[in-house]
Amino acid sequence: MNEFKYGFRFEMYYWITEYAFCLNMAHFIEPITMTFTTESSVVQCKKQLIDCFDDWSIWTDEDAKYFECSQSSSSAVTIYNYQPVTSKQENYLLGYDKYIENFCWPGYSPFYSYFYRYPDNLQYAFTELIESLDLFRYDFFSAAGFKKNDQ
């Protein structure tokens, strides 16, 4: 079996345009290939029968060998090849890698600044600040039961 990667990943995405951040948890796995192989080799044995007609020491000598054997070179044969995971997989258990409101937790937060949308435009940011304060003042002073003291 070849090496493969499998693991869990914890992520925190900050979506500037949606004013939200998401906590994600995913597990991933890379392709797996299992290969079953066998190696086989053959024992090769030989015996020199006659070296010379007047010298029979090959057969009668005290150190004479019946056979001289050696191992042949081996060759690998693939018996079975199995690939349970054919492509890289990534499954999100919580959240997603794109912003989808229903899958994002904790999601929208009013504590993020809307001015991140145009960070290089100071005039626009200042105008938006004034409008936001004006809307806040309008919402606060238009609450039921509020009475303004005129002097």
N, C-alpha and C positions, 0 to 999 in steps of 0.2 A: 504494500500500500504506500502510495506517495504521501508526502506531507500535505496537509490542508489546514485551513484556518476556520475556526468556529468560535464564536464569542458573543458576549452581550455588550451593548453600548448604551450608555446613558447620555442624553443630550439635553441642552437647553437652547432653544431657538428664540431669538428676539426679532419679531416682525415689526419693523419700523412703521411701515405704511398702515398696518392694521392696529397699531398701538397695543400689542399683546406679546406675551411670551409664553412659550409652550415647553413643558417638560416631557421628554420622549424617552421611551425605552424600547430597544430593538435587539433582536438577535440575528446574527448573520452566519452564513456558511458558504465556503467556496467549493468548487467541484471536487468530488472524490472519485478516485479510480482505484479499484482493487484488482490486482492481477495475480493469478496463481500460476506459478511456473515450476517446472521440474528440470533438474539437470541430470543428465545420464552420461556415463562413460563406460567403456568396455575395458576389461583386463586383457592385455595382449601377452601371450606366452609363446616362447620359442625354445627350441633345443637344437643345437648343432649335432647332427648325427655322427658324422665322420669328419675328422680334421685331417687325418693321415692314416693310411691302411696299416702302417706298422706301429702307430701310437694310439692305444685305446684308453688313455688316461681320462679322456672326457667322460667315459662311463665308469671306469674302475678306480679312479683317484679318490682319496679320502674326502677331498673338498669338492668333488664333482656335484653339480646340481642337476636335478632331473629336468627342471624348467627354469628359464630366466623370464620373469614376468615384469611387465610395466603397465601403468595405467595410461589409457589413451586420453586425449584432450576431451574435455566435456563440452556438451552443447546444451543450451537452454531451450526448452520448449514451453510455450504458453499453453496451459491447460484450459484456463477460464479467465475471462476478462469481464468485470462487472463494474458498472458506473451508477451507483444509487443516486448521486446528485450530479446532474449534468451541467448545470449553470449556477452562477452565483445567485444566492437567494438572500433576501433581506426582509424580515417580517417585523412590523411594528406591533408591539404589545400595548403600548400607550403612545398616543400622538401619531404624527406623521411628518415626513420631511418637507411637505408643502403645507401652507397655511390653509386649513379647513376648520372653520369655526367650531363644528361639533366635535372634532377630534383634538382640539387644543385645550390643554389644561395647564394652569388656571385660566388662561385666555385673556380677554380684554382687561385692561387695568387703567383707571383714570389717572394714575400717578405718572404715566409717561407723558413727555412733552410733545405737543403737536408741532413744535417748531423744528423738530428733527427732519421734517419733510423738506424744508428749505433752509438748511443750516447756514448757507452763505449769503442769504438775503436779509440783512439787518432791518431794512425798512419794512419788509413784509412781516418779519417776526414781531416788530414793534406794533404794527397795525393789528395783527392778530391778537396780541396781548391786550391792547385797548378794547377791542371788540369782545374778547372773553371776559374782561373785567366789567364791561357794560352789561353783558348778558347775565353775569353773576349778580350785579347790583339789581337788575330788573327782576330776576328770579327771587332774590332775597326780599326786596321791598314790596313785591306783589303777593307775598304770602298772605293767606287769610288771617284776619285778626290784627294785622299790623296797622298802627295808626301813627301818622307822622305828626310830630309836635311843631307847629308853626309859631314863630316868634315875631 
